[in-house]
Amino acid sequence: MNIERAARSAQLPVQAVPVAINAVKAAEGTGLPSAYLRLALALALPREPASVGKVRRLADAALSALGVAASCRADVALMLAEACTNAVVHAAGATFRVNLTVDRGRCVLEVFDDGLGLPDRPIGRGTADGSAETGRGMALIRALSDAAEWVQVRPRGLAVRMSKRLSWDTGGLAGRDRVA
């Protein structure tokens, strides 16, 4: 897998994409295969609409190279795009941050912004109007993820953490026989 090429195709400066891909030996009794892959991406992006598509393409390329199934990558990409769009539209500051981690067959996405946070009311719990152009992001994130949380960051900002169990194709680095 060439993350540098994926970063260039997403038009992200390569030095802004610290990447770790490690083959990790599992301890006995964990139920994991003897070796599995761990991927970590950490990005700081300009708070502008073009960043959403760029980070989405980079995440898709990295997950594709690992062998994550296309339908699962589409769910992850949509969750990530919705959280990043919220950071771009509703937050403050010049940048927002994204962490993507794949470990033990699960993808964890984190999006951090410097906005004012959320109002004191339940978020993303209702059903969004299917014909609405806006206001569906949090409901989509909840529907597509295995777990999602919105955490106020002090002194200011919001962290969105989402996770999803991955499904695999057989042709990537991980393959079905190597990932739990």
Beta strands, then each sheet from edge to edge (+ up, - down):
strand 1: 19-25
strand 2: 35-46
strand 3: 95-103
strand 4: 106-113
strand 5: 147-152
strand 6: 158-165
sheet 1: 1+ 2- 3+ 4- 6+ 5-
end
